[in-house]
Amino acid sequence: MKDVDTFPLAHFELAFRSSDCDGLWFGLSFPQAARPKDRGPLCSGPVPSDLPEQLRAMADHVEALQARLALSSSDCSGATEVRG
């Protein structure tokens, strides 16, 4: 029997599926996509053993950025796009 747990992640969805035979896998989907075929999963794979540490580091980073921005007194307008 497979167990699936899903978690919202901004406008994405992170799903974890576990089974005795296959172990633990993740899938990242975009459920808000206009076309069903674009909803995902966008990527998937086995969950690495250090994933909890990676997610905690990401959460700590986001919280630090939010705190820094909250202290900022600059008045900005317009949208910001993240580009890698």
C-alpha positions in Angstrom: 0.0 0.0 0.0 1.3 3.5 -0.9 0.8 6.5 1.4 0.7 10.0 -0.2 1.1 13.2 1.8 0.8 16.6 0.0 1.9 20.0 1.2 1.2 23.4 -0.4 4.4 25.3 -1.3 3.4 28.8 -2.6 1.7 28.1 -5.9 3.2 24.6 -6.1 2.4 21.4 -4.4 5.0 19.0 -2.9 3.9 15.4 -2.6 5.6 12.6 -0.8 4.8 9.0 -1.6 6.0 6.1 0.5 5.8 2.3 0.1 7.5 -0.7 1.6 8.9 -1.7 -1.8 9.9 1.7 -3.3 10.8 3.7 -0.3 10.1 7.5 -0.1 9.7 9.6 -3.3 8.8 13.2 -3.8 7.0 15.1 -6.6 6.7 18.8 -7.3 3.5 19.9 -9.1 2.0 23.1 -10.3 -1.8 22.5 -9.7 -2.8 26.0 -10.7 -1.5 25.6 -14.3 -4.2 26.5 -16.9 -3.7 23.3 -18.9 -4.0 19.9 -17.1 -1.0 18.5 -18.9 1.2 21.3 -17.4 0.2 20.6 -13.8 3.0 18.1 -13.2 4.7 16.6 -11.7 7.4 19.0 -12.8 10.1 16.8 -11.2 10.2 13.8 -9.0 12.6 11.4 -7.5 13.7 9.5 -4.5 14.0 11.6 -1.3 17.7 12.0 -0.3 18.5 11.4 3.3 19.5 15.0 3.8 16.2 16.5 2.5 15.0 17.5 6.0 18.2 19.5 6.5 17.9 21.1 3.1 14.3 22.2 3.7 15.2 23.6 7.1 18.1 25.6 5.6 15.7 26.9 3.0 13.1 27.9 5.6 15.8 29.6 7.7 17.0 31.5 4.7 13.5 32.7 3.7 12.7 33.8 7.3 16.0 35.8 7.4 15.1 37.5 4.2 11.6 38.3 5.4 13.0 39.7 8.6 15.6 41.9 6.8 12.9 43.2 4.4 10.5 44.0 7.3 13.2 46.1 8.9 13.9 47.9 5.6 12.3 51.4 5.4 12.6 51.8 1.7 9.3 52.3 -0.2 9.3 50.2 -3.4 6.6 49.6 -6.0 6.3 47.0 -8.7 6.8 43.3 -8.9 10.1 41.5 -8.5 11.0 38.5 -10.5 13.5 35.9 -9.3 15.9 34.7 -12.0 18.4 32.0 -11.6 
